[in-house]
């Protein structure tokens, strides 16, 4: 029982990750679904057998005050950042065979 309670949260973390959701919803489907969902790709890398489509979503996150739960004279403020999400899809013969996701924060 203890092993089950230890393994269950780990499985839930991996099952609910963004990478797993990408693979589940796009792998094995045609490229036209990508254009409907993400728009036009930023770049396309072509190899001999397959091509990699790269899509980007950029979002500006505003600065906010971090609440410490007590009255302070000098508030702590998080900096304003630009969040960039990149989606990489490997396409072979018009069908998506692999997907990858990365996130980047820039001050």
MIDOSE-1310 file (N, C-alpha, C; in nm, 2 decimals, decimal comma, always signed):
residues 107
xxxx	+0,08/-0,12/+0,00/+0,00/+0,00/+0,00/+0,09/+0,13/+0,00; +0,20/+0,12/+0,08/+0,29/+0,24/+0,08/+0,35/+0,26/-0,05; +0,39/+0,16/-0,12/+0,45/+0,17/-0,26/+0,35/+0,24/-0,35; +0,22/+0,19/-0,34/+0,12/+0,25/-0,43/+0,10/+0,40/-0,41
xxxx	+0,10/+0,44/-0,28/+0,08/+0,58/-0,24/+0,20/+0,66/-0,29; +0,32/+0,60/-0,29/+0,44/+0,67/-0,34/+0,44/+0,68/-0,49; +0,40/+0,58/-0,56/+0,41/+0,58/-0,71/+0,29/+0,66/-0,77; +0,18/+0,66/-0,71/+0,06/+0,73/-0,77/+0,09/+0,88/-0,80
xxxx	+0,14/+0,96/-0,70/+0,17/+1,10/-0,74/+0,27/+1,12/-0,85; +0,37/+1,03/-0,86/+0,47/+1,04/-0,96/+0,40/+1,01/-1,10; +0,31/+0,91/-1,11/+0,24/+0,88/-1,23/+0,15/+1,00/-1,27; +0,08/+1,06/-1,17/+0,00/+1,17/-1,20/+0,07/+1,29/-1,26
xxxx	+0,19/+1,32/-1,20/+0,27/+1,43/-1,25/+0,31/+1,41/-1,39; +0,35/+1,29/-1,43/+0,40/+1,27/-1,57/+0,28/+1,26/-1,66; +0,16/+1,21/-1,62/+0,05/+1,20/-1,70/-0,02/+1,33/-1,73; +0,00/+1,43/-1,65/-0,06/+1,56/-1,66/+0,03/+1,66/-1,72
xxxx	+0,15/+1,63/-1,76/+0,25/+1,72/-1,80/+0,21/+1,78/-1,94; +0,26/+1,89/-1,97/+0,24/+1,95/-2,10/+0,29/+1,87/-2,22; +0,41/+1,81/-2,20/+0,47/+1,73/-2,30/+0,39/+1,61/-2,33; +0,33/+1,55/-2,23/+0,25/+1,43/-2,25/+0,12/+1,47/-2,33
xxxx	+0,06/+1,58/-2,29/-0,06/+1,63/-2,35/-0,04/+1,66/-2,50; +0,08/+1,72/-2,53/+0,11/+1,75/-2,67/+0,12/+1,62/-2,75; +0,19/+1,52/-2,70/+0,21/+1,39/-2,77/+0,08/+1,32/-2,79; -0,01/+1,33/-2,69/-0,14/+1,26/-2,69/-0,23/+1,32/-2,79
xxxx	-0,23/+1,45/-2,80/-0,33/+1,52/-2,89/-0,28/+1,54/-3,03; -0,15/+1,54/-3,06/-0,10/+1,57/-3,19/-0,03/+1,45/-3,26; +0,03/+1,36/-3,19/+0,11/+1,25/-3,26/+0,01/+1,16/-3,34; +0,06/+1,14/-3,46/-0,02/+1,05/-3,55/-0,13/+1,13/-3,63
xxxx	-0,13/+1,26/-3,62/-0,23/+1,34/-3,69/-0,16/+1,42/-3,81; -0,24/+1,47/-3,90/-0,18/+1,54/-4,02/-0,13/+1,68/-3,98; -0,05/+1,73/-4,06/+0,02/+1,86/-4,03/-0,09/+1,98/-4,04; -0,20/+1,96/-4,11/-0,30/+2,07/-4,12/-0,36/+2,10/-3,98
xxxx	-0,36/+2,01/-3,89/-0,41/+2,04/-3,75/-0,32/+2,14/-3,68; -0,19/+2,13/-3,71/-0,09/+2,23/-3,65/-0,12/+2,37/-3,69; -0,15/+2,39/-3,82/-0,18/+2,52/-3,87/-0,31/+2,58/-3,82; -0,40/+2,49/-3,80/-0,53/+2,54/-3,74/-0,51/+2,58/-3,59
xxxx	-0,43/+2,51/-3,52/-0,41/+2,53/-3,38/-0,31/+2,64/-3,34; -0,20/+2,64/-3,41/-0,09/+2,73/-3,38/-0,07/+2,85/-3,49; -0,13/+2,83/-3,60/-0,11/+2,93/-3,71/+0,01/+2,89/-3,80; +0,08/+2,98/-3,85/+0,19/+2,94/-3,94/+0,32/+2,92/-3,86
xxxx	+0,41/+2,83/-3,90/+0,53/+2,80/-3,82/+0,63/+2,92/-3,83; +0,71/+2,94/-3,73/+0,82/+3,04/-3,73/+0,93/+2,99/-3,83; +0,97/+2,87/-3,81/+1,07/+2,81/-3,90/+1,04/+2,66/-3,93; +1,10/+2,61/-4,04/+1,08/+2,47/-4,07/+1,22/+2,42/-4,11
xxxx	+1,27/+2,32/-4,03/+1,40/+2,25/-4,06/+1,37/+2,13/-4,14; +1,43/+2,11/-4,26/+1,41/+1,99/-4,34/+1,53/+1,90/-4,34; +1,51/+1,77/-4,32/+1,61/+1,67/-4,33/+1,58/+1,59/-4,45; +1,66/+1,48/-4,46/+1,63/+1,39/-4,57/+1,50/+1,31/-4,56
xxxx	+1,47/+1,27/-4,44/+1,35/+1,19/-4,42/+1,23/+1,26/-4,35; +1,26/+1,37/-4,28/+1,15/+1,44/-4,21/+1,18/+1,59/-4,20; +1,08/+1,66/-4,14/+1,10/+1,80/-4,12/+1,05/+1,84/-3,98; +1,11/+1,95/-3,93/+1,07/+1,99/-3,79/+1,00/+2,13/-3,80
xxxx	+0,88/+2,14/-3,76/+0,81/+2,26/-3,76/+0,82/+2,32/-3,62; +0,86/+2,45/-3,61/+0,87/+2,53/-3,49/+0,77/+2,64/-3,48; +0,69/+2,63/-3,37/+0,59/+2,74/-3,34/+0,63/+2,81/-3,21; +0,60/+2,94/-3,21/+0,63/+3,02/-3,09/+0,51/+3,09/-3,04
xxxx	+0,49/+3,10/-2,91/+0,39/+3,19/-2,85/+0,46/+3,27/-2,74; +0,45/+3,40/-2,76/+0,51/+3,50/-2,67/+0,41/+3,57/-2,58; +0,44/+3,58/-2,45/+0,34/+3,65/-2,36/+0,43/+3,74/-2,27; +0,38/+3,86/-2,24/+0,45/+3,95/-2,15/+0,38/+3,94/-2,01
xxxx	+0,46/+3,90/-1,91/+0,40/+3,89/-1,78/+0,44/+4,01/-1,70; +0,33/+4,08/-1,64/+0,36/+4,20/-1,57/+0,42/+4,18/-1,43; +0,48/+4,28/-1,38/+0,54/+4,27/-1,24/+0,43/+4,28/-1,14; +0,44/+4,20/-1,03/+0,34/+4,21/-0,93/+0,41/+4,21/-0,79
xxxx	+0,34/+4,26/-0,69/+0,39/+4,27/-0,56/+0,37/+4,13/-0,49; +0,48/+4,08/-0,43/+0,48/+3,95/-0,36/+0,43/+3,98/-0,22; +0,32/+3,92/-0,18/+0,26/+3,93/-0,05/+0,34/+3,84/+0,05; +0,39/+3,90/+0,16/+0,46/+3,83/+0,26/+0,37/+3,79/+0,38
xxxx	+0,24/+3,84/+0,38/+0,15/+3,81/+0,49/+0,17/+3,89/+0,61; +0,25/+4,00/+0,60/+0,27/+4,09/+0,71/+0,30/+4,23/+0,65; +0,28/+4,33/+0,74/+0,30/+4,47/+0,69/+0,45/+4,50/+0,68; +0,49/+4,54/+0,57/+0,63/+4,58/+0,55/+0,65/+4,71/+0,49
xxxx	+0,75/+4,78/+0,51/+0,78/+4,91/+0,46/+0,83/+4,90/+0,31; +0,91/+4,80/+0,29/+0,96/+4,79/+0,15/+0,90/+4,66/+0,09; +0,80/+4,68/+0,00/+0,74/+4,57/-0,06/+0,84/+4,50/-0,16; +0,82/+4,37/-0,18/+0,90/+4,29/-0,27/+0,82/+4,28/-0,40
xxxx	+0,88/+4,32/-0,51/+0,81/+4,32/-0,64/+0,88/+4,23/-0,74; +0,80/+4,14/-0,80/+0,86/+4,05/-0,90/+0,89/+4,13/-1,03; +0,99/+4,10/-1,10/+1,02/+4,18/-1,22/+0,93/+4,14/-1,34; +0,92/+4,23/-1,43/+0,84/+4,20/-1,55/+0,92/+4,11/-1,65
xxxx	+0,86/+4,01/-1,70/+0,93/+3,91/-1,78/+0,85/+3,89/-1,91; +0,93/+3,83/-2,01/+0,87/+3,79/-2,14/+0,88/+3,64/-2,14; +0,76/+3,57/-2,15/+0,76/+3,42/-2,15/+0,74/+3,38/-2,30; +0,83/+3,29/-2,34/+0,83/+3,24/-2,48/+0,81/+3,09/-2,47
xxxx	+0,71/+3,04/-2,53/+0,68/+2,89/-2,54/+0,71/+2,85/-2,68; +0,80/+2,74/-2,70/+0,83/+2,69/-2,83/+0,78/+2,55/-2,84; +0,72/+2,52/-2,95/+0,66/+2,39/-2,98/+0,74/+2,33/-3,10; +0,80/+2,22/-3,09/+0,87/+2,15/-3,20/+0,79/+2,02/-3,24
xxxx	+0,76/+2,01/-3,36/+0,69/+1,90/-3,41/+0,77/+1,83/-3,53; +0,80/+1,71/-3,51/+0,87/+1,63/-3,62/+0,77/+1,57/-3,71; +0,77/+1,60/-3,84/+0,67/+1,55/-3,93/+0,74/+1,46/-4,03; +0,68/+1,34/-4,05/+0,73/+1,24/-4,15/+0,62/+1,20/-4,24
xxxx	+0,63/+1,23/-4,37/+0,53/+1,20/-4,47/+0,40/+1,27/-4,44; +0,40/+1,39/-4,39/+0,28/+1,46/-4,36/+0,21/+1,43/-4,24; +0,26/+1,34/-4,16/+0,21/+1,29/-4,03/+0,30/+1,33/-3,92; +0,25/+1,38/-3,81/+0,33/+1,42/-3,69/+0,38/+1,30/-3,62
xxxx	+0,51/+1,28/-3,61/+0,56/+1,16/-3,54/+0,62/+1,19/-3,40; +0,65/+1,31/-3,37/+0,71/+1,34/-3,24/+0,69/+1,49/-3,21; +0,67/+1,52/-3,08/+0,65/+1,66/-3,04/+0,74/+1,69/-2,92; +0,78/+1,82/-2,90/+0,86/+1,86/-2,79/+0,82/+2,00/-2,76
xxxx	+0,84/+2,04/-2,63/+0,79/+2,17/-2,58/+0,90/+2,22/-2,49; +0,93/+2,35/-2,50/+1,02/+2,42/-2,41/+0,97/+2,56/-2,38; +1,00/+2,61/-2,26/+0,95/+2,74/-2,21/+1,08/+2,82/-2,17; +1,07/+2,95/-2,20/+1,19/+3,04/-2,17/+1,14/+3,17/-2,11
xxx	+1,20/+3,21/-2,01/+1,17/+3,34/-1,95/+1,28/+3,44/-1,97; +1,25/+3,56/-2,01/+1,35/+3,66/-2,03/+1,32/+3,79/-1,96; +1,41/+3,85/-1,89/+1,38/+3,97/-1,82/+1,40/+4,09/-1,91
